[in-house]
Amino acid sequence: MRKKYIIALMSMCLLSCGHVEEMHSSSLIQEKQPTKLIVDFSGVSPYAYKGDKLDLSGLSVRVSRFVDFKWDAGEEVSNYETHPAAGEELKEAGELTITLKAEAYTSLEYTYSINVIDKAAYKEGEDFAKALTTYQKDGEEHPLNMYTIGKNGGLTYFNPLSKEQKILVVPYYFDGEEEVANEDNREMIEKTFFATQEEAESANQPYSLKSYYEASSFGKKSINGFVAPWFKSHVGDGSADALANGGVDAAKDIKNQYLAEYEKTNHGLLGPNAYPWTYFDGDGDGFLDFLWIIYSHPMTYGTSNWWAYTVHNAFTEPSNKITPSLRTFCWASIDFLTGRKPHVVVHESGHSMGLVDYYCYNASWSPMGGIAMMDHNIGEQDAFSKFSLGWINPTVVDEDAIIDLKPYASSGEAILLPSPSYNGTAFDEYFLLQFEAPVGLNKRDYLFGSGDAAKGFLNPGLRLLHVDARTKKETVSSLCEEHPEQGTALAYDNSKFGRGSMNLAEKCTTDYFEASNNPSSTDRSYTLISTIPASYEPSRNTINSKGVVLDDNALFRVGDRFDINEGWKEFLPSNSNLWDKARKHDAADYGEVSVDKECTIDFTFEVVSLSEENIRVKIDYQRKGE
């Protein structure tokens, strides 16, 4: 809930009632005229530090008069007193009440409270360790990210830390759609994928796939590749109707055509500068790194074929280092690129590296509130996505602290508030704090929106994310909490009760707190990642409401304080202050559970200061037994 200091100005609108006070300002020519004093503390920070001088430079005191049946704008006055006085040293920590008197105008006394912080009692960012994006095995350090987990499960993701893998992009058209298969469209596809940032902006697009991920990964991922000439479908009679299995049929057709053309003189349709098929197996694992297919047919919402999607495991061919086998591919209509909007390409390519959708497949709720690249295709990849891909290392804050953050989109900075027995990696349960601002890759989408989607956050503030990215082997009864690198998949997603459950608890394939352990008597599914907003209406609860898109009110700003016990319990599946991991697995049968009542969320935080470049967060931990 957003909390604001209530200035005793409701006193902002106090009239001198019952009598007319004589005004002493020379600018007030008329005597016996109704007047009011306007005292505005809103420019004074609600926080200060012990040892500092009291700063009241933001205080405004004005006297207004009633002329021609309305109040004028008022005149600044300075003949008032405050206690303590401006410039006085703040010697004690705790709540300080400032009183203001202006006896020349009114006998009323105005008050305002600030929190004086003993900064010496708090640690700073450099005092804490960073979360890990690696794990130890046989005395050696290995990367730990979505690629690692996918590989355990038999999936060959596009490695988020590789600069050697290449994308093969194939424009693909059908009989009767030849007018789409022109060179202008092929060049548009090429710029969408591989333009530099300067080239993208000159073409009036916010970024290309290449420039987006180079910036988002802070240079850890480089995306390069080749856009082939237009391939005409050879499936059946070559018509769109003959493509029964969508991109799977097309991918097989493309492989056959590519290999055949490459064997021709000057590589046939591909041209003399074409790359061999093995070029697109940059890591040498015998599988094509990543195939992108842009098809000519109009997109059709709600269909299985004519939409955009990513496939990892539709092919059964074994590894082949001579003629690499198909594995991960993306499929999207050229309609998604119209207007030079690369958002769908960026979103689907996020799936290629192992990121999942953050919207709900059965449209039963809205955990991330739309504003995320893996939700409504908006802005930057969030801090969890970057963390789980191995691109950033959040600061793990487990003691009282005052931490400064720069906008995460340009800095990669984030605060991680860990759950008990946190394993130190992205693949556990924790809260993330990221400083949102319309900068970097967020700027254009946040200010102007992306296509038909909503805009992002227009003004800077702190975003609170709850993440439960624990991994599992086969079922959620085999969670890999201590050794996440042994997991084969994430335990939870953002579809209520799991993908394909049709929002029915009895079809749940993931774990949850049963009604018997839930004060609300409502089964609540776990989520992979959700936004816990600073302020919300019950009808716009990002967990329980459908289609919610967040706005600036979701961000914490100066004076806003988070305490799980003060209105935010409903954002957790326990409907309490218990972490998800408080539910213990006593057996594979979901009917046998126990709850660790000590596994509680024991921190609060509040935003101390905020500018466009920096946000300061104060974090306090409640120790057990206090």
C-alpha positions as CSV (number, residue, x, y, z in Angstrom):
1,M,0.0,0.0,0.0
2,R,1.3,3.4,-0.8
3,K,1.8,5.5,2.3
4,K,2.1,9.3,2.3
5,Y,2.9,11.7,5.2
6,I,-0.3,13.6,6.0
7,I,0.8,17.2,6.6
8,A,-1.2,19.0,9.2
9,L,-2.2,21.0,6.2
10,M,-5.0,19.5,5.4
11,S,-3.8,22.8,6.8
12,M,-3.3,23.6,3.1
13,C,-6.9,24.7,3.0
14,L,-7.5,26.3,6.4
15,L,-9.4,29.5,6.4
16,S,-9.3,32.2,9.1
17,C,-12.8,31.5,10.3
18,G,-14.8,33.6,12.7
19,H,-12.6,36.6,12.3
20,V,-10.4,38.2,9.8
21,E,-6.8,38.4,10.8
22,E,-4.9,41.6,9.9
23,M,-2.2,41.0,7.4
24,H,1.1,42.7,7.7
25,S,2.4,42.2,4.2
26,S,2.7,45.5,2.2
27,S,1.3,43.8,-0.8
28,L,-2.0,43.2,0.9
29,I,-3.5,46.7,0.4
30,Q,-7.0,45.8,1.6
31,E,-7.5,45.3,5.3
32,K,-10.2,43.1,6.9
33,Q,-10.0,40.7,3.9
34,P,-10.4,36.9,4.2
35,T,-7.0,35.3,4.2
36,K,-5.5,31.8,4.6
37,L,-2.0,30.5,5.3
38,I,-0.8,27.7,3.0
39,V,2.0,25.6,4.5
40,D,3.4,23.0,2.2
41,F,6.0,20.5,3.5
42,S,5.8,18.3,0.4
43,G,9.2,19.5,-0.8
44,V,10.9,18.5,2.5
45,S,12.3,14.9,2.5
46,P,10.7,12.6,5.0
47,Y,14.2,11.3,5.7
48,A,17.4,12.7,7.1
49,Y,20.6,11.4,8.6
50,K,21.9,11.7,12.1
51,G,24.6,14.3,12.2
52,D,23.3,16.3,9.2
53,K,21.8,19.8,9.3
54,L,18.1,20.0,9.1
55,D,17.2,20.9,5.5
56,L,14.0,22.9,5.1
57,S,14.8,24.4,1.7
58,G,11.8,22.6,0.2
59,L,9.3,24.2,2.7
60,S,6.8,26.6,1.2
61,V,4.8,29.1,3.3
62,R,2.4,31.4,1.5
63,V,-0.5,33.7,2.4
64,S,-3.4,33.8,0.1
65,R,-6.4,36.2,0.0
66,F,-9.9,35.9,-1.2
67,V,-10.5,38.3,-4.1
68,D,-13.4,38.3,-6.6
69,F,-14.8,35.2,-5.0
70,K,-11.7,33.1,-5.4
71,W,-8.4,32.5,-3.7
72,D,-5.3,34.0,-5.3
73,A,-2.0,32.1,-5.8
74,G,-0.6,33.5,-2.6
75,E,2.6,35.3,-1.7
76,E,5.6,33.7,-0.1
77,V,6.2,34.8,3.5
78,S,9.3,34.3,5.6
79,N,8.2,35.6,9.0
80,Y,7.6,32.2,10.6
81,E,9.5,30.0,13.0
82,T,10.2,26.2,13.0
83,H,11.4,24.0,15.8
84,P,13.9,22.6,15.3
85,A,15.2,25.4,13.1
86,A,16.6,25.0,9.7
87,G,20.3,24.2,9.8
88,E,20.1,22.7,13.3
89,E,22.2,19.5,13.7
90,L,20.2,16.3,14.0
91,K,21.7,14.6,17.0
92,E,19.2,11.8,17.6
93,A,17.9,9.0,15.4
94,G,14.2,8.2,15.2
95,E,11.1,10.1,14.4
96,L,11.4,13.9,14.6
97,T,8.4,16.2,14.6
98,I,8.9,19.6,13.1
99,T,6.5,22.4,14.2
100,L,5.9,25.6,12.4
101,K,4.3,28.8,13.8
102,A,3.4,32.0,11.9
103,E,1.8,34.0,14.6
104,A,1.6,37.1,12.4
105,Y,-1.1,35.3,10.4
106,T,-2.6,32.6,12.5
107,S,-2.5,31.0,15.9
108,L,-2.5,27.5,14.3
109,E,0.5,25.3,14.6
110,Y,1.6,23.0,11.8
111,T,3.6,19.8,12.1
112,Y,5.5,17.4,9.9
113,S,7.4,14.3,10.8
114,I,10.7,13.0,9.4
115,N,12.6,9.8,10.1
116,V,16.2,10.6,11.2
117,I,18.4,7.6,10.3
118,D,21.6,6.6,12.0
119,K,23.5,5.6,8.9
120,A,26.3,4.1,10.9
121,A,24.0,1.3,12.0
122,Y,23.5,0.1,8.4
123,K,25.7,-1.7,6.0
124,E,26.3,-0.6,2.4
125,G,26.3,-2.4,-0.9
126,E,30.0,-3.2,-0.9
127,D,29.6,-5.0,2.4
128,F,27.5,-7.8,0.8
129,A,28.4,-10.7,-1.5
130,K,27.0,-11.0,-5.0
131,A,24.8,-13.9,-6.0
132,L,26.3,-16.6,-8.1
133,T,25.9,-17.5,-11.8
134,T,28.2,-20.5,-11.5
135,Y,28.5,-23.8,-9.5
136,Q,31.4,-26.0,-8.4
137,K,31.9,-29.5,-9.7
138,D,35.0,-31.6,-9.3
139,G,36.9,-28.6,-8.1
140,E,36.0,-26.6,-11.2
141,E,33.7,-23.7,-11.8
142,H,30.9,-24.1,-14.4
143,P,28.2,-21.7,-15.7
144,L,24.8,-22.0,-14.1
145,N,22.0,-20.5,-16.1
146,M,18.9,-21.5,-18.1
147,Y,21.1,-23.1,-20.7
148,T,22.5,-25.4,-18.0
149,I,19.1,-26.5,-16.8
150,G,17.7,-27.0,-20.3
151,K,20.7,-29.1,-21.2
152,N,20.0,-31.4,-18.2
153,G,16.5,-31.8,-19.6
154,G,17.6,-32.7,-23.1
155,L,17.0,-29.3,-24.6
156,T,19.6,-27.4,-26.7
157,Y,19.0,-23.8,-25.9
158,F,20.8,-20.9,-27.6
159,N,23.6,-20.4,-25.2
160,P,23.2,-17.0,-23.5
161,L,26.9,-16.7,-22.9
162,S,28.1,-17.8,-26.3
163,K,29.6,-15.4,-28.9
164,E,30.3,-18.2,-31.4
165,Q,26.8,-19.5,-32.1
166,K,25.0,-18.2,-35.2
167,I,21.4,-17.7,-36.3
168,L,20.1,-18.9,-39.7
169,V,17.2,-16.6,-40.6
170,V,15.0,-17.9,-43.5
171,P,12.2,-15.8,-45.1
172,Y,9.7,-18.4,-46.2
173,Y,6.7,-17.9,-48.6
174,F,3.9,-19.9,-50.0
175,D,2.2,-20.4,-53.3
176,G,0.0,-17.4,-54.0
177,E,2.0,-15.1,-51.7
178,E,4.9,-14.3,-54.0
179,E,4.2,-10.5,-53.7
180,V,5.5,-10.7,-50.1
181,A,8.7,-12.4,-51.1
182,N,10.5,-9.3,-52.3
183,E,14.0,-7.9,-51.6
184,D,12.7,-4.9,-49.6
185,N,11.1,-7.2,-47.1
186,R,14.2,-9.4,-47.0
187,E,16.2,-6.3,-46.2
188,M,13.7,-5.3,-43.5
189,I,14.1,-8.7,-42.0
190,E,17.9,-8.4,-42.1
191,K,17.8,-5.0,-40.3
192,T,15.4,-6.4,-37.7
193,F,17.8,-9.1,-36.8
194,F,21.3,-7.8,-37.4
195,A,21.4,-3.9,-37.7
196,T,23.7,-2.0,-35.4
197,Q,21.9,0.3,-33.0
198,E,22.7,3.3,-35.2
199,E,21.3,1.5,-38.3
200,A,18.2,0.5,-36.4
201,E,17.5,4.0,-35.2
202,S,18.1,5.4,-38.7
203,A,15.4,3.0,-39.9
204,N,13.0,4.2,-37.2
205,Q,13.1,1.1,-35.1
206,P,14.2,1.0,-31.4
207,Y,16.8,-1.7,-31.8
208,S,17.6,-4.9,-33.7
209,L,17.7,-8.3,-32.2
210,K,21.5,-8.1,-32.2
211,S,21.8,-4.6,-30.6
212,Y,19.1,-5.4,-28.0
213,Y,20.8,-8.5,-26.6
214,E,24.3,-7.0,-26.8
215,A,23.1,-4.2,-24.6
216,S,20.8,-6.3,-22.4
217,S,23.6,-8.8,-21.7
218,F,26.2,-6.1,-21.2
219,G,28.2,-7.6,-24.0
220,K,28.1,-11.2,-22.7
221,K,25.9,-12.4,-25.6
222,S,26.7,-11.5,-29.2
223,I,24.1,-12.5,-31.9
224,N,25.3,-12.9,-35.4
225,G,24.1,-14.9,-38.4
226,F,22.8,-14.9,-42.0
227,V,19.5,-14.0,-43.6
228,A,18.9,-16.3,-46.6
229,P,17.1,-15.4,-49.7
230,W,13.3,-16.2,-49.8
231,F,12.6,-19.9,-49.7
232,K,9.4,-21.1,-51.3
233,S,7.6,-23.8,-49.4
234,H,8.0,-27.3,-50.9
235,V,5.6,-28.9,-48.4
236,G,2.7,-30.6,-50.3
237,D,1.6,-28.3,-53.1
238,G,3.5,-25.4,-51.6
239,S,0.4,-23.6,-50.3
240,A,-0.1,-22.4,-46.7
241,D,-2.9,-24.9,-46.3
242,A,-0.5,-27.8,-46.9
243,L,1.6,-26.9,-43.8
244,A,-0.2,-29.1,-41.3
245,N,2.5,-28.9,-38.6
246,G,3.4,-25.2,-39.0
247,G,7.0,-24.4,-38.4
248,V,8.0,-28.1,-37.9
249,D,7.2,-28.9,-41.5
250,A,8.8,-25.7,-42.6
251,A,12.0,-26.3,-40.7
252,K,12.4,-29.8,-42.2
253,D,11.7,-28.3,-45.7
254,I,14.2,-25.5,-45.2
255,K,17.0,-27.9,-44.1
256,N,16.4,-30.1,-47.3
257,Q,16.4,-27.0,-49.5
258,Y,19.4,-25.4,-48.0
259,L,21.6,-28.5,-48.3
260,A,20.4,-29.1,-51.9
261,E,21.1,-25.5,-52.9
262,Y,24.5,-25.4,-51.2
263,E,25.6,-28.3,-53.4
264,K,24.8,-26.5,-56.6
265,T,27.2,-24.3,-58.6
266,N,27.9,-21.1,-56.7
267,H,25.5,-22.6,-54.0
268,G,22.5,-22.0,-56.2
269,L,19.8,-19.8,-54.6
270,L,22.0,-19.1,-51.6
271,G,24.7,-17.3,-53.7
272,P,28.5,-17.7,-53.8
273,N,29.0,-16.2,-50.4
274,A,26.7,-18.7,-48.6
275,Y,27.8,-20.5,-45.5
276,P,27.8,-24.3,-45.1
277,W,25.1,-25.8,-42.9
278,T,27.8,-26.6,-40.3
279,Y,28.5,-22.9,-39.9
280,F,25.3,-22.7,-37.9
281,D,26.5,-25.2,-35.3
282,G,28.9,-22.8,-33.6
283,D,29.3,-24.9,-30.5
284,G,30.0,-28.1,-32.4
285,D,27.4,-30.1,-30.6
286,G,25.9,-31.6,-33.7
287,F,22.7,-29.5,-33.6
288,L,21.8,-26.3,-35.5
289,D,22.3,-23.5,-33.0
290,F,19.1,-21.5,-33.8
291,L,16.8,-21.4,-36.8
292,W,14.5,-18.4,-37.3
293,I,11.7,-18.7,-39.9
294,I,9.8,-15.5,-41.0
295,Y,6.8,-16.7,-43.0
296,S,4.8,-14.7,-45.6
297,H,1.3,-15.7,-44.4
298,P,-0.8,-13.2,-42.4
299,M,-0.8,-13.8,-38.7
300,T,-4.0,-15.1,-37.2
301,Y,-4.6,-14.7,-33.5
302,G,-5.6,-17.9,-31.7
303,T,-4.4,-20.3,-34.3
304,S,-1.6,-22.9,-33.9
305,N,0.1,-22.3,-37.2
306,W,-0.2,-18.6,-37.9
307,W,1.2,-17.0,-34.8
308,A,4.6,-16.7,-33.2
309,Y,6.2,-19.4,-31.1
310,T,9.5,-21.2,-30.2
311,V,10.1,-24.9,-30.4
312,H,12.9,-26.8,-28.7
313,N,12.0,-30.5,-28.9
314,A,9.9,-31.3,-32.0
315,F,12.7,-33.2,-33.7
316,T,14.1,-36.6,-32.8
317,E,17.2,-36.7,-34.9
318,P,20.3,-37.4,-32.9
319,S,23.4,-35.2,-32.8
320,N,25.2,-35.1,-36.2
321,K,28.3,-33.1,-36.5
322,I,28.6,-33.6,-40.3
323,T,25.0,-32.4,-41.0
324,P,23.8,-30.8,-37.8
325,S,20.3,-31.8,-36.8
326,L,17.4,-29.4,-36.2
327,R,16.5,-28.5,-32.6
328,T,15.5,-24.9,-31.5
329,F,13.6,-22.8,-34.0
330,C,11.4,-19.7,-33.9
331,W,8.4,-19.1,-36.2
332,A,6.7,-15.8,-36.8
333,S,4.7,-14.0,-39.5
334,I,6.3,-11.0,-41.3
335,D,3.3,-9.1,-40.0
336,F,5.0,-8.9,-36.6
337,L,7.8,-7.0,-38.2
338,T,5.6,-4.4,-40.0
339,G,6.4,-0.9,-38.8
340,R,10.0,-2.1,-37.9
341,K,9.0,-3.4,-34.6
342,P,11.4,-6.1,-33.5
343,H,9.6,-6.9,-30.2
344,V,8.2,-10.3,-31.1
345,V,11.6,-11.3,-32.5
346,V,13.3,-10.3,-29.2
347,H,10.6,-12.0,-27.1
348,E,10.8,-15.3,-29.0
349,S,14.5,-15.2,-29.0
350,G,14.4,-15.0,-25.2
351,H,12.6,-18.4,-25.3
352,S,15.5,-19.7,-27.4
353,M,17.8,-19.1,-24.5
354,G,15.4,-20.8,-22.0
355,L,13.2,-17.9,-20.7
356,V,9.5,-18.7,-20.4
357,D,6.4,-16.7,-20.9
358,Y,5.5,-14.5,-17.9
359,Y,1.8,-14.2,-18.9
360,C,-0.7,-16.9,-18.0
361,Y,-1.7,-19.3,-20.8
362,N,-5.2,-19.8,-19.5
363,A,-5.6,-16.0,-18.8
364,S,-6.6,-16.6,-15.2
365,W,-4.4,-13.9,-13.7
366,S,-1.6,-11.5,-14.4
367,P,1.5,-12.1,-12.2
368,M,3.9,-9.6,-13.9
369,G,1.3,-7.1,-14.9
370,G,2.2,-7.0,-18.5
371,I,5.3,-4.8,-18.2
372,A,8.1,-7.2,-19.1
373,M,9.7,-8.4,-22.4
374,M,8.6,-12.0,-21.6
375,D,5.0,-10.8,-20.8
376,H,3.7,-8.1,-23.1
377,N,6.9,-7.6,-25.1
378,I,7.7,-4.4,-23.4
379,G,11.1,-2.9,-22.6
380,E,14.1,-4.6,-21.2
381,Q,14.5,-8.1,-19.9
382,D,13.8,-7.9,-16.2
383,A,16.5,-8.5,-13.5
384,F,15.5,-12.1,-12.9
385,S,15.7,-12.9,-16.6
386,K,19.2,-11.4,-16.8
387,F,20.2,-13.2,-13.6
388,S,18.9,-16.6,-14.8
389,L,20.8,-16.1,-18.1
390,G,24.1,-15.4,-16.3
391,W,24.3,-11.7,-17.2
392,I,24.1,-10.0,-13.8
393,N,24.9,-10.8,-10.2
394,P,22.5,-9.1,-7.8
395,T,23.7,-8.0,-4.4
396,V,22.5,-10.4,-1.7
397,V,21.3,-8.3,1.3
398,D,20.6,-10.3,4.4
399,E,21.3,-7.7,7.1
400,D,20.2,-4.1,7.8
401,A,21.4,-2.0,4.9
402,I,21.1,1.2,3.0
403,I,21.7,0.5,-0.7
404,D,21.9,2.8,-3.7
405,L,20.8,1.5,-7.1
406,K,21.2,2.9,-10.6
407,P,18.5,2.1,-13.2
408,Y,18.9,-1.7,-13.7
409,A,18.4,-1.4,-17.5
410,S,21.6,0.5,-17.9
411,S,23.6,-0.7,-14.9
412,G,22.5,-4.3,-14.2
413,E,22.2,-3.5,-10.5
414,A,19.6,-5.3,-8.3
415,I,19.1,-6.2,-4.7
416,L,18.3,-9.8,-3.8
417,L,16.5,-10.4,-0.4
418,P,16.9,-14.1,0.2
419,S,14.7,-16.8,1.6
420,P,16.0,-19.0,4.4
421,S,18.7,-21.5,3.3
422,Y,19.1,-19.5,0.1
423,N,21.5,-21.4,-2.2
424,G,23.2,-18.3,-3.6
425,T,22.0,-18.6,-7.2
426,A,19.1,-17.6,-9.5
427,F,17.4,-20.9,-9.0
428,D,15.9,-20.5,-5.5
429,E,13.2,-18.3,-3.9
430,Y,13.9,-14.6,-3.1
431,F,12.7,-11.1,-3.7
432,L,14.4,-8.8,-6.2
433,L,14.4,-5.0,-6.1
434,Q,15.1,-3.3,-9.4
435,F,15.2,0.5,-10.1
436,E,12.8,1.1,-13.0
437,A,13.3,4.1,-15.2
438,P,12.6,5.0,-18.9
439,V,16.2,4.7,-19.9
440,G,18.2,2.5,-22.2
441,L,16.2,-0.3,-23.8
442,N,13.2,0.7,-21.7
443,K,13.0,4.3,-22.9
444,R,11.1,4.0,-26.1
445,D,8.6,1.4,-25.0
446,Y,8.0,2.9,-21.6
447,L,7.3,6.3,-23.0
448,F,5.5,5.4,-26.2
449,G,4.5,1.8,-26.0
450,S,5.3,-1.1,-28.3
451,G,2.8,-1.6,-31.1
452,D,-0.7,-2.1,-29.6
453,A,0.7,-2.9,-26.2
454,A,0.4,-0.6,-23.2
455,K,3.2,1.7,-22.2
456,G,5.6,1.0,-19.5
457,F,6.5,3.0,-16.4
458,L,6.7,6.7,-17.2
459,N,8.4,7.8,-14.0
460,P,11.2,6.2,-12.1
461,G,10.6,4.0,-9.0
462,L,11.5,0.7,-7.3
463,R,9.9,-2.5,-8.6
464,L,9.5,-5.5,-6.2
465,L,9.6,-8.9,-7.8
466,H,8.9,-12.2,-6.0
467,V,10.8,-15.1,-7.6
468,D,10.5,-18.8,-7.0
469,A,12.8,-20.3,-9.6
470,R,13.6,-23.6,-7.8
471,T,14.5,-26.4,-10.2
472,K,13.2,-29.9,-10.2
473,K,14.1,-33.3,-11.7
474,E,10.8,-35.0,-12.7
475,T,8.2,-33.7,-10.3
476,V,7.9,-30.9,-7.8
477,S,8.5,-33.6,-5.1
478,S,12.1,-33.8,-6.4
479,L,13.1,-30.1,-6.0
480,C,16.8,-29.4,-6.2
481,E,17.0,-26.8,-3.6
482,E,20.6,-27.4,-2.5
483,H,22.0,-28.3,-5.9
484,P,19.9,-26.4,-8.5
485,E,22.4,-27.4,-11.2
486,Q,21.0,-30.9,-11.0
487,G,17.6,-29.8,-12.0
488,T,16.1,-30.5,-15.5
489,A,13.5,-27.8,-15.5
490,L,12.0,-25.0,-13.4
491,A,9.4,-26.2,-10.9
492,Y,6.9,-23.4,-11.6
493,D,5.6,-21.1,-14.3
494,N,3.2,-18.2,-14.4
495,S,0.1,-20.2,-15.5
496,K,-2.2,-20.8,-12.6
497,F,-1.8,-24.4,-11.5
498,G,0.6,-25.0,-14.4
499,R,0.3,-24.8,-18.2
500,G,-2.7,-26.8,-19.5
501,S,-4.5,-26.9,-16.1
502,M,-7.4,-24.8,-17.4
503,N,-7.3,-23.0,-14.1
504,L,-8.4,-26.1,-12.2
505,A,-6.6,-27.0,-9.0
506,E,-7.4,-30.7,-9.5
507,K,-5.3,-30.6,-12.7
508,C,-2.4,-29.0,-10.9
509,T,1.0,-30.3,-12.1
510,T,2.9,-28.0,-9.8
511,D,2.7,-27.6,-6.0
512,Y,0.6,-25.2,-4.0
513,F,-0.7,-24.5,-0.5
514,E,-3.9,-26.5,0.0
515,A,-7.0,-24.9,1.4
516,S,-6.4,-26.6,4.8
517,N,-3.2,-24.7,5.2
518,N,-4.5,-21.5,3.7
519,P,-6.5,-18.9,5.8
520,S,-8.4,-17.8,2.8
521,S,-9.6,-21.3,2.0
522,T,-8.6,-20.8,-1.6
523,D,-6.0,-22.9,-3.5
524,R,-3.3,-20.6,-4.6
525,S,-0.8,-21.6,-7.3
526,Y,2.9,-20.7,-7.1
527,T,4.3,-18.4,-9.7
528,L,7.8,-18.3,-11.2
529,I,7.9,-14.5,-11.1
530,S,5.4,-11.8,-10.1
531,T,5.4,-8.1,-9.4
532,I,4.2,-7.1,-5.9
533,P,2.9,-3.6,-6.4
534,A,3.4,-0.6,-4.1
535,S,-0.2,0.4,-4.5
536,Y,-3.1,-1.6,-5.9
537,E,-6.9,-1.9,-6.1
538,P,-8.4,-5.3,-5.4
539,S,-9.9,-5.4,-8.9
540,R,-6.4,-4.8,-10.3
541,N,-4.5,-7.2,-8.1
542,T,-1.7,-8.5,-10.4
543,I,-2.0,-12.0,-9.0
544,N,-5.7,-12.6,-8.9
545,S,-7.0,-10.4,-11.8
546,K,-7.0,-11.1,-15.5
547,G,-5.3,-8.9,-18.0
548,V,-3.9,-6.4,-15.5
549,V,-1.3,-4.0,-16.9
550,L,0.7,-2.1,-14.2
551,D,1.2,1.6,-14.1
552,D,3.4,4.0,-12.2
553,N,1.5,3.3,-9.0
554,A,3.1,-0.2,-8.9
555,L,6.5,1.3,-8.1
556,F,7.8,2.3,-4.6
557,R,8.8,5.9,-4.2
558,V,10.1,8.1,-1.5
559,G,8.2,7.4,1.8
560,D,6.8,4.1,0.5
561,R,7.4,1.2,2.9
562,F,7.0,-2.5,2.3
563,D,6.0,-4.9,5.2
564,I,4.6,-8.2,4.1
565,N,2.2,-8.1,7.1
566,E,0.6,-4.8,6.1
567,G,-1.5,-5.8,3.1
568,W,0.7,-7.8,0.8
569,K,0.2,-11.3,2.1
570,E,-2.3,-12.2,-0.7
571,F,0.6,-12.0,-3.2
572,L,2.0,-15.3,-1.8
573,P,0.4,-18.7,-2.3
574,S,0.3,-19.2,1.5
575,N,-1.7,-16.0,1.9
576,S,0.6,-15.3,4.8
577,N,4.1,-14.1,5.6
578,L,5.4,-17.6,4.8
579,W,7.8,-18.1,1.9
580,D,6.8,-20.7,-0.8
581,K,9.5,-23.0,0.5
582,A,7.7,-23.2,3.9
583,R,5.6,-25.9,2.4
584,K,7.6,-29.1,2.9
585,H,7.4,-32.3,0.8
586,D,6.7,-35.2,3.1
587,A,5.7,-37.5,0.3
588,A,5.1,-37.5,-3.5
589,D,1.4,-37.4,-2.7
590,Y,0.3,-33.8,-2.5
591,G,-2.2,-34.7,0.2
592,E,0.6,-35.1,2.8
593,V,2.2,-31.8,3.6
594,S,3.6,-29.9,6.5
595,V,4.3,-26.2,6.8
596,D,7.4,-24.7,8.5
597,K,5.9,-21.8,10.4
598,E,9.4,-20.4,11.0
599,C,10.1,-19.9,7.3
600,T,8.9,-16.3,7.4
601,I,9.6,-13.1,5.5
602,D,11.4,-11.0,8.2
603,F,12.4,-7.8,6.4
604,T,10.9,-4.5,5.6
605,F,12.2,-1.8,3.2
606,E,11.5,1.8,2.3
607,V,12.6,4.2,-0.3
608,V,14.7,7.0,1.2
609,S,15.5,9.1,-1.8
610,L,14.9,9.0,-5.5
611,S,16.2,10.8,-8.6
612,E,16.3,9.9,-12.3
613,E,19.8,8.5,-11.8
614,N,19.7,6.9,-8.4
615,I,17.4,5.4,-5.8
616,R,18.3,4.7,-2.1
617,V,16.6,1.9,-0.2
618,K,16.7,1.2,3.5
619,I,16.3,-2.4,4.5
620,D,15.6,-3.6,8.0
621,Y,15.5,-7.2,9.3
622,Q,13.5,-8.4,12.2
623,R,15.5,-10.9,14.1
624,K,13.9,-14.1,15.4
625,G,12.8,-13.6,19.0
626,E,12.8,-9.8,18.9
